[in-house]
Amino acid sequence: MLILIAGPYRSGTNDDPVKMAENLKALEAPSYALFQAGHVPMIGEWVALPVWHAAGGTHVGDDLYEEIFHPVAHRLLELAEGVLRLPGASKGADNDVRIARERGIPVWFDLKDVPGCA
């Protein structure tokens, strides 16, 4: 399955690039376990960051950032077959969970609950 990993990226960082990089690392942490279980892990920032840079984005929260980041997650949710919601406050990740549930996409809050990852 294509599994979207959702959790804090920008939330709680005050746009500090070091803290955002730490959050991305935390989002990436379960990716190998998902891969080993036969899934394709996906994180919205893996798509959004290069698109934003290519479009000329320079400051977190700029108009291009707002145009790209959340819409990328919404587009990925059209392809996702599951969502792994990691701990931590995140309006964007909470919205991903809401959309997934509306679409009947399974949502897991613990890696061990994802099929093949127990």
N, C-alpha and C positions, 0 to 999 in steps of 0.2 A: 504494500500500500504506500501511496504518497502521504506522508504524515507531516503536517505543519506543526512545528514546535513554536509555541506561543508563550511569551512571558515578558518581563520588563526589559526594555532596551534603553529608552530615553528617560523613562519614569524614575524619579528620585535622584537624578544625576545633576540637576541644574545645568544640563548641557555640557558637563565636563567630559571631554573626550576620553580621558583615562577611565572614568567610571562607566561610560558607555561601552568602551572596549571590554571592560570586565563583565558587563551584562551580556555582551555578545558571546563571550567565552562561556558563560553559564548557560546560555541558550544552546551553544554547540555541544555542551558536555554529553547529552544523551544521544548525539547523532551516530556515534559508532555502534552503540548497542542496537539502535534501530536498524542500522545497516546490516549488522550481523544477523539480525532476525529476519532479514530478507526484505525490509522496507526501504523506501527512499526518503530520507529525512530532508525536510525543507524548512528554511527560516526566511521570513519575508525580507529581512535586511540583506541576505545573500543576493537577492534580486534588486532590491530598492537602492542599495548603496551605489553599485556601478551605474545604474540608470540615472540616479541623481547626479553623480559626478559627470557623466557624459552630457547631461543636460546643462551643466554649468553651475550646479549647486555649490555653494561655498560656506553657508552658515546653517547650522542645525536650526530648524524652525523657519527657514526662509520660505518664500512662496513656492519654490520648486519642491522643497522638502514636503510641504503640506500637500502639494499636488500629486506626489509620487508615493510616499511611504504607506499610508493606510490603504490607498487604492491597490497597491501591489498585493497586500495581504488579502484583500477582498477577491482579487482575481485568482490568487492561489487557492482560495477556498472553493472556487469553482472546480478545481482539479483535485483537491485534497480528498482523501478517503478516511482521514482521521486527524484529530488535533490532540497533541500532547501539551497540556497547559501546565507550565512550570510555576512554582510559588513566586509570590511577589506582586505588589500592587502594579497594575498596568491597565489603563482604560482601553488601550488598543487590544491587548490580549483578551480582556473581558469581552470586548466587542466581537473578537474572532470567535470566542466560545458561543456567544449569543447567535451569531450568524450560522455557525456550524450546527447548533441544535435546531435552529429554524429549518435548516436544509436536511436534517436527519443524519448528519455526519457524526460518528462517534467521537466523544471527547473523553480523554483520560487525564487524570490528575497525578498519576504515579506511573513511572516507566514500567514497573512490574505488571501493570494491568493491560498494557499494550499486547496484543496477540504475539506470541513468540518471544516475549521479553521477560517472562516470569523467572 
